[in-house]
Amino acid sequence: MQSMNTMFDEHRFTICTISFGHAHYLSLNWNVSEQLNGAEWQRVDWLTAENAPADVANRITSDTKHFQIFPGSSNTALGASHHHAEALNALLAEVKTRFVLVLDPDFFILRPNWLTEIEAHMRKQELAFFGVQWHPRYVDCYRYFPAVHCMFIDQARVPLRELDFRPILENDSAQKATSNAQAPGSFLASIMEKFQFKHRRRRSWDTGTRIFERFGNDPQIKSEYVTAVYRLPSGWIDEGNPFTLKSRMLELVLPDSLCYLPKHGDSYSQRGFIERGLSAMDLPTLWEEHIWKDAAFGLHIRRSFASNKRDPLSEFDLCERFVDDYLSSPQLNFHTTRD
């Protein structure tokens, strides 16, 4: 399926980001992206909305350089993911370009000249979606499809008006349609209940799930994701342990949707930046590394995960030091200059 709408700008490029007190990460992200893309970066429009209350530090304001600022969402009744998605849907309505990137403020794309490279790749492969998948540690999220942290979209193939980033709530009809196999009384549910495996359950709930449900298995809509770095078993940080003999035997017979580890083994790698000689810094386990074409693709600080157990100031300082180290690395094979 390809859109017949040709009213978008083929030359310029748009990024859409929702902030929740992430002005410092956004400014750093702009600087990194500008240096990696050179003169091409002049054709980028970066749209942002600030969802944080007025008393939250590091909010995006009119004094924040580089970004086009739009109103955020004040609807917090349905939770943070819904809050985020409503603001994101509103930003997409402002996009006038063919290619758009939905990007978390703390996700850093690390490839030199990624703007032109990914555009060219999507055109050649006829991709509607390209980006990073949910990290495998999030066992209750969809797999093998770009997630909202870093999702490139070609609206020549999927018009933005057809995208709804709102999460699927428990009483939503879309949620009911995807939960029949695990519904009380079903055969699979009874087996899971008997052996106390109820926690092996996919929940279609977070930002972007509606897009996956609609387009993730459509043969006419092509998508591609990069490889997540998942060092086993040290990368497992949630409750439970997927690496026991019992768990591994069980996963031989369970469908992918109920397995801790993805059955597509090539969707993740245990070799990350430091193992490939791409960085000298050993990064925190909670940070998510992504690889493409055997080189660094991106780094997600993932500030929203276990945020009450982390020190935001020290993590941002470490992020800045990693960026300085990475951009000065001879592995990049190009010259960068810092402001």
C-alpha positions as CSV (number, residue, x, y, z in Angstrom):
1,M,0.0,0.0,0.0
2,Q,1.4,3.4,-0.9
3,S,-0.1,6.8,-0.3
4,M,-1.2,8.9,-3.3
5,N,-0.6,12.0,-1.3
6,T,2.4,13.9,-2.8
7,M,1.9,17.2,-1.0
8,F,4.7,16.6,1.5
9,D,8.2,18.1,1.3
10,E,10.7,15.6,-0.2
11,H,13.8,17.7,0.8
12,R,13.3,18.6,4.4
13,F,13.2,16.2,7.3
14,T,11.2,16.3,10.5
15,I,11.9,15.0,14.0
16,C,9.1,14.8,16.6
17,T,10.0,14.5,20.3
18,I,8.0,14.7,23.6
19,S,9.9,16.1,26.5
20,F,9.3,15.6,30.2
21,G,11.9,17.8,31.7
22,H,14.5,16.6,29.1
23,A,15.8,19.9,27.7
24,H,19.4,19.0,28.7
25,Y,19.2,15.7,26.8
26,L,17.5,17.3,23.8
27,S,20.2,20.0,23.5
28,L,23.0,17.4,23.7
29,N,21.1,15.3,21.2
30,W,20.9,18.2,18.8
31,N,24.7,18.8,19.1
32,V,25.6,15.2,18.5
33,S,23.3,14.9,15.5
34,E,24.5,18.1,14.0
35,Q,28.1,17.0,14.2
36,L,27.4,13.5,12.8
37,N,25.4,14.9,9.8
38,G,27.3,18.0,8.8
39,A,25.7,20.3,6.3
40,E,22.7,17.9,5.8
41,W,21.5,18.8,9.3
42,Q,20.4,22.2,8.0
43,R,17.3,20.6,6.4
44,V,16.0,19.3,9.7
45,D,13.0,20.6,11.6
46,W,12.8,19.3,15.1
47,L,9.3,19.7,16.7
48,T,9.0,19.3,20.5
49,A,6.2,19.4,23.1
50,E,6.8,19.7,26.8
51,N,4.6,17.5,29.0
52,A,6.2,18.2,32.3
53,P,4.4,20.5,34.9
54,A,5.8,24.0,35.3
55,D,7.7,23.1,38.5
56,V,9.8,20.4,36.9
57,A,13.4,21.2,36.2
58,N,14.9,21.1,32.7
59,R,11.7,21.9,30.8
60,I,11.8,23.0,27.2
61,T,11.1,26.7,27.1
62,S,11.2,29.5,24.5
63,D,14.8,30.0,25.5
64,T,15.8,26.5,24.3
65,K,17.7,26.8,21.0
66,H,17.0,24.9,17.8
67,F,13.6,23.4,18.5
68,Q,10.1,24.4,17.3
69,I,8.0,24.2,20.5
70,F,4.3,23.2,20.6
71,P,1.9,22.8,23.5
72,G,2.2,19.5,25.4
73,S,-0.7,17.3,26.7
74,S,-2.3,18.1,30.1
75,N,-4.4,14.9,30.1
76,T,-2.8,12.7,32.8
77,A,-5.9,10.8,33.9
78,L,-5.0,7.7,31.7
79,G,-1.4,7.5,32.6
80,A,2.1,8.6,31.4
81,S,2.1,6.6,28.2
82,H,-1.3,8.0,27.1
83,H,-0.1,11.5,28.1
84,H,3.0,11.0,25.9
85,A,1.1,9.6,22.9
86,E,-1.5,12.4,22.9
87,A,1.2,15.0,22.6
88,L,2.9,13.0,19.9
89,N,-0.2,12.6,17.8
90,A,-0.6,16.4,18.0
91,L,3.0,16.9,16.8
92,L,2.5,14.6,13.8
93,A,-0.3,16.8,12.6
94,E,2.2,19.5,12.1
95,V,4.6,17.5,9.9
96,K,4.9,18.6,6.3
97,T,7.8,16.3,5.2
98,R,7.8,12.9,3.6
99,F,10.2,11.4,6.1
100,V,9.7,11.8,9.9
101,L,11.6,10.5,12.9
102,V,9.8,9.9,16.2
103,L,12.6,10.1,18.8
104,D,12.9,10.0,22.5
105,P,15.0,12.9,23.9
106,D,17.5,10.4,25.5
107,F,17.9,8.2,22.4
108,F,21.1,9.1,20.5
109,I,21.6,8.0,17.0
110,L,25.4,7.4,16.6
111,R,26.0,6.8,12.9
112,P,27.9,9.4,10.8
113,N,25.6,10.8,8.1
114,W,22.6,8.8,9.4
115,L,20.1,11.3,8.0
116,T,20.9,10.6,4.3
117,E,21.9,7.0,4.9
118,I,18.6,6.0,6.5
119,E,16.5,7.9,4.0
120,A,18.3,6.2,1.1
121,H,18.0,2.8,2.8
122,M,14.2,3.3,3.3
123,R,13.7,4.4,-0.3
124,K,15.7,1.4,-1.7
125,Q,14.1,-1.2,0.5
126,E,10.6,0.4,0.2
127,L,10.2,0.6,4.0
128,A,7.3,2.3,5.7
129,F,8.9,2.0,9.1
130,F,12.5,1.6,10.3
131,G,14.1,1.9,13.7
132,V,14.8,0.1,17.0
133,Q,12.6,-2.5,18.5
134,W,11.6,-2.8,22.2
135,H,14.6,-4.1,24.0
136,P,14.2,-7.9,24.7
137,R,14.2,-7.3,28.5
138,Y,10.7,-5.8,28.1
139,V,9.0,-9.2,27.8
140,D,5.5,-7.9,27.8
141,C,5.9,-5.6,24.7
142,Y,5.6,-6.4,21.0
143,R,8.7,-7.7,19.1
144,Y,10.3,-7.4,15.7
145,F,8.8,-4.0,14.8
146,P,10.2,-0.4,15.4
147,A,9.2,1.1,18.7
148,V,8.5,4.7,19.6
149,H,11.9,5.4,21.0
150,C,13.4,5.7,17.5
151,M,10.9,5.2,14.6
152,F,11.5,6.5,11.1
153,I,8.4,6.8,9.0
154,D,7.9,7.3,5.2
155,Q,4.5,8.8,4.8
156,A,4.6,8.1,1.1
157,R,3.9,4.5,2.2
158,V,1.9,5.1,5.4
159,P,0.2,8.5,5.8
160,L,0.7,10.0,9.2
161,R,-3.0,10.6,9.6
162,E,-3.4,6.8,9.8
163,L,-1.0,6.5,12.8
164,D,-2.3,6.6,16.4
165,F,0.4,6.3,19.1
166,R,-2.1,6.0,22.0
167,P,-1.6,2.9,24.1
168,I,-4.3,0.3,24.2
169,L,-6.2,0.3,27.6
170,E,-7.5,-2.9,29.2
171,N,-11.1,-2.2,28.3
172,D,-10.3,-1.2,24.8
173,S,-11.8,-3.4,22.0
174,A,-8.3,-3.7,20.4
175,Q,-6.9,-5.1,23.6
176,K,-9.7,-7.6,23.8
177,A,-9.1,-8.8,20.3
178,T,-5.5,-9.6,21.1
179,S,-6.1,-11.3,24.4
180,N,-8.4,-14.2,23.4
181,A,-5.7,-16.8,23.6
182,Q,-4.9,-15.8,27.2
183,A,-8.5,-15.2,28.3
184,P,-9.7,-17.0,31.4
185,G,-11.1,-20.4,30.5
186,S,-8.9,-20.8,27.4
187,F,-6.7,-23.9,27.1
188,L,-3.5,-21.9,27.1
189,A,-4.7,-19.9,30.1
190,S,-5.5,-23.1,32.1
191,I,-2.0,-24.5,31.4
192,M,-0.4,-21.2,32.4
193,E,-2.5,-21.1,35.6
194,K,-1.7,-24.8,36.5
195,F,2.1,-24.3,36.2
196,Q,2.0,-20.8,37.5
197,F,3.3,-19.1,34.4
198,K,0.7,-16.3,34.3
199,H,3.4,-13.7,34.2
200,R,4.4,-15.0,30.7
201,R,1.8,-12.8,29.1
202,R,1.9,-10.2,26.3
203,R,0.2,-7.0,27.2
204,S,-0.7,-4.7,24.3
205,W,-0.5,-1.5,26.2
206,D,2.3,1.0,25.6
207,T,2.9,3.9,23.2
208,G,2.8,2.7,19.6
209,T,1.0,-0.6,20.2
210,R,-1.9,0.4,18.0
211,I,0.5,1.0,15.1
212,F,2.0,-2.4,15.6
213,E,-1.4,-4.1,15.8
214,R,-2.4,-2.4,12.5
215,F,0.7,-2.6,10.4
216,G,3.1,-5.0,12.1
217,N,1.9,-8.1,10.2
218,D,0.6,-6.4,7.1
219,P,2.5,-7.9,4.1
220,Q,2.0,-4.7,2.1
221,I,3.7,-2.6,4.8
222,K,7.4,-3.2,5.0
223,S,9.4,-2.5,8.2
224,E,12.9,-3.2,9.5
225,Y,14.5,-3.0,12.9
226,V,18.1,-2.9,14.0
227,T,19.8,-5.3,16.5
228,A,19.5,-4.8,20.2
229,V,22.4,-5.6,22.5
230,Y,21.3,-8.1,25.2
231,R,24.1,-9.6,27.2
232,L,22.9,-12.8,28.7
233,P,22.3,-13.5,31.5
234,S,23.7,-10.3,33.1
235,G,21.3,-8.2,31.0
236,W,18.2,-9.7,32.8
237,I,17.2,-7.2,35.4
238,D,13.5,-7.9,35.9
239,E,11.8,-10.2,38.4
240,G,12.3,-13.9,37.7
241,N,15.0,-15.7,35.8
242,P,14.6,-16.9,32.1
243,F,17.8,-18.8,32.2
244,T,16.9,-21.7,34.5
245,L,16.7,-25.1,32.9
246,K,13.0,-25.2,33.5
247,S,12.5,-21.9,31.7
248,R,14.6,-22.8,28.8
249,M,12.9,-26.2,28.3
250,L,9.5,-24.4,28.5
251,E,10.5,-21.9,25.8
252,L,11.1,-24.8,23.4
253,V,7.3,-25.4,23.2
254,L,5.8,-22.0,24.0
255,P,4.9,-19.5,21.2
256,D,7.2,-16.5,20.9
257,S,4.7,-14.2,22.5
258,L,5.0,-16.1,25.8
259,C,8.8,-16.5,25.8
260,Y,11.2,-14.4,27.8
261,L,13.8,-14.6,25.0
262,P,12.9,-13.8,21.4
263,K,12.9,-16.8,19.1
264,H,14.4,-14.7,16.3
265,G,17.9,-15.0,17.6
266,D,19.2,-12.5,15.1
267,S,17.1,-9.8,16.7
268,Y,19.6,-9.3,19.5
269,S,23.3,-9.7,20.1
270,Q,25.5,-10.2,23.2
271,R,28.3,-8.2,21.5
272,G,27.8,-4.5,22.1
273,F,29.9,-1.3,21.7
274,I,32.8,-2.3,23.9
275,E,33.0,-5.9,22.6
276,R,33.2,-4.6,19.0
277,G,35.8,-2.0,19.8
278,L,33.4,0.9,19.2
279,S,33.8,2.4,22.6
280,A,36.3,2.1,25.5
281,M,33.6,2.9,28.1
282,D,31.7,0.1,29.8
283,L,28.1,1.5,30.0
284,P,25.4,0.9,32.6
285,T,23.3,-2.2,32.2
286,L,20.1,-0.2,32.1
287,W,21.3,1.7,29.0
288,E,20.3,0.1,25.7
289,E,22.8,-0.3,22.9
290,H,21.7,-0.9,19.3
291,I,23.8,-2.2,16.4
292,W,23.3,-1.9,12.6
293,K,25.6,-3.2,9.9
294,D,28.0,-4.4,12.6
295,A,28.5,-0.8,13.8
296,A,26.9,1.4,16.5
297,F,23.4,2.6,15.6
298,G,22.1,4.2,18.8
299,L,22.2,4.5,22.6
300,H,19.1,4.8,24.7
301,I,19.6,6.1,28.2
302,R,16.0,5.1,29.0
303,R,15.6,7.5,31.9
304,S,12.0,6.4,32.5
305,F,13.0,2.8,33.5
306,A,13.5,2.4,37.3
307,S,13.9,6.1,37.5
308,N,13.5,6.2,41.3
309,K,16.6,4.1,41.7
310,R,18.9,6.2,39.5
311,D,20.9,9.4,39.9
312,P,19.9,11.7,37.0
313,L,22.8,14.1,37.4
314,S,25.5,11.5,37.4
315,E,23.9,9.7,34.5
316,F,23.7,12.8,32.4
317,D,27.4,13.5,33.2
318,L,28.3,10.0,32.1
319,C,26.2,10.4,28.9
320,E,28.1,13.6,28.1
321,R,31.5,11.9,28.7
322,F,30.5,8.9,26.5
323,V,29.5,11.3,23.7
324,D,32.8,13.2,23.9
325,D,34.7,9.9,23.9
326,Y,32.6,8.4,21.0
327,L,32.8,11.4,18.7
328,S,36.6,11.6,19.1
329,S,37.0,7.9,18.3
330,P,39.0,7.0,15.1
331,Q,36.4,4.3,14.5
332,L,34.1,6.9,13.1
333,N,36.5,7.7,10.3
334,F,35.4,11.3,10.0
335,H,36.3,14.6,11.6
336,T,34.1,16.2,14.2
337,T,34.4,19.6,15.9
338,R,32.8,20.4,19.2
339,D,31.2,23.8,20.0
